[in-house]
Amino acid sequence: MIALDTNILIRFITKDDPRQAAQVERFLRVSKEEFFVGVPVVLELVWLLDRHFGYARGEIAQVLRAFYERKDFVFEDEAHVMAAVSAFEDGADFAGHIIVEGARSSVCSKLVTFDSDVIHRHPEFAIRPR
């Protein structure tokens, strides 16, 4: 298995550097390996597509689902990432949802945060410090 960095996925998606995009496409096409996409890579990818490239939430979700459907891509914490994709489409903060899912799967009883959206979406779990 070969891990992919965010810049590889950005080139593949946006084609912002045609020469590097062609290299990535060729590499992904000829490789016989599976490709690992870590949670930090997904977090950075979502942030870049949103903030730097101006992709809409639906477009970002579509990109992530397309990678998920590829048989040669393996996501770290796949269930959490895909739950975050759905929540993101419904207006949630992607990173906030990943944080909540990670805390829950680590058997935490609560998440202490100042993030109002996280508290609103997860009132039984996320609390504000007092």
MOTA-V903262 format. One line per field, one symbol per residue. phi: phi as a letter, one per 20 degrees, with the letter a starting at -180 (. if undefined). psi: psi as a letter, one per 20 degrees, with the letter a starting at -180 (. if undefined). A space follows every 50 residues. Layout:
phi = ???
psi = ???
This chain:
phi = .dedegffffgffelfcgffffffgffffefeeedecfggffgfffffff eedmffgffffffffffgfffedceflgfffffffffffeoffffgffff fffffemfebcebefffffffcfececefc
psi = qpqprghghgggghkhnhghghggggghgiqjrqppoqghggghgggghg hhikqrghggggghhgghiphjpppplgggghhhgghghjiqpggghggg ggggijkqhrppqiohgggghlhigpqqq.
